[in-house]
Amino acid sequence: PFLERTYEQARLKEQEELHNAIVEVISEQRASIPNTLFVLDIIRFELLEAKYKEIMGVVKLTDKPPIKKIEEKE
């Protein structure tokens, strides 16, 4: 439980700092709400895409195409 609590506290602190930094940038830019939401959605997509590529890069062992099966003669 101690490690879990410590991890949870660190995670919450990171989330709070990130939230505050993003709010600060948005406030400075004075962008419209629709544009802000659109840009946040783009960022979300980019982050998900990067994570997907990271995971697939680990799973994908080679760029070579799969070996074709030798067709059995009848």
C-alpha positions as CSV (number, residue, x, y, z in Angstrom):
1,P,0.0,0.0,0.0
2,F,2.8,2.5,0.7
3,L,4.3,2.2,-2.8
4,E,0.8,2.3,-4.3
5,R,0.0,5.5,-2.3
6,T,3.4,7.1,-3.3
7,Y,2.8,6.3,-6.9
8,E,-0.8,7.6,-6.8
9,Q,0.5,10.9,-5.2
10,A,3.2,11.3,-7.8
11,R,0.6,10.6,-10.6
12,L,-1.8,13.2,-9.2
13,K,0.9,15.8,-8.8
14,E,2.0,15.2,-12.4
15,Q,-1.6,15.6,-13.6
16,E,-2.1,18.8,-11.6
17,E,1.1,20.3,-13.0
18,L,0.3,19.4,-16.6
19,H,-3.3,20.7,-16.2
20,N,-2.0,24.0,-14.8
21,A,0.6,24.4,-17.6
22,I,-2.0,23.7,-20.3
23,V,-4.5,26.1,-18.7
24,E,-1.8,28.8,-18.6
25,V,-1.0,28.4,-22.3
26,I,-4.7,28.4,-23.3
27,S,-5.3,31.6,-21.2
28,E,-2.3,33.3,-22.8
29,Q,-3.4,32.5,-26.3
30,R,-7.0,33.6,-25.7
31,A,-8.2,31.1,-28.3
32,S,-11.9,30.5,-28.9
33,I,-13.4,27.5,-27.1
34,P,-14.0,25.6,-30.4
35,N,-10.4,26.1,-31.6
36,T,-9.1,25.1,-28.2
37,L,-11.1,21.9,-28.1
38,F,-10.1,21.2,-31.7
39,V,-6.4,21.5,-30.9
40,L,-6.7,19.5,-27.8
41,D,-8.4,16.7,-29.8
42,I,-5.5,16.9,-32.3
43,I,-3.0,16.6,-29.5
44,R,-5.0,13.6,-28.1
45,F,-4.9,11.9,-31.5
46,E,-1.2,12.5,-31.9
47,L,-0.4,11.1,-28.4
48,L,-2.5,8.0,-29.0
49,E,-0.9,7.5,-32.4
50,A,2.6,7.8,-31.0
51,K,1.8,5.3,-28.2
52,Y,0.2,2.9,-30.7
53,K,3.3,3.1,-32.9
54,E,5.5,2.6,-29.8
55,I,3.6,-0.5,-28.8
56,M,3.5,-1.9,-32.4
57,G,7.2,-1.2,-32.7
58,V,7.9,-3.4,-29.7
59,V,5.5,-6.1,-30.9
60,K,6.6,-6.0,-34.5
61,L,9.8,-8.1,-34.7
62,T,10.7,-7.5,-38.4
63,D,9.8,-5.4,-41.4
64,K,10.2,-8.4,-43.7
65,P,7.0,-9.8,-45.1
66,P,5.8,-13.2,-43.8
67,I,7.3,-16.3,-45.4
68,K,5.0,-17.7,-48.0
69,K,3.8,-21.2,-47.3
70,I,5.1,-23.8,-49.8
71,E,2.1,-25.2,-51.5
72,E,1.8,-28.9,-51.1
73,K,1.7,-30.9,-54.3
74,E,-1.4,-33.1,-54.7
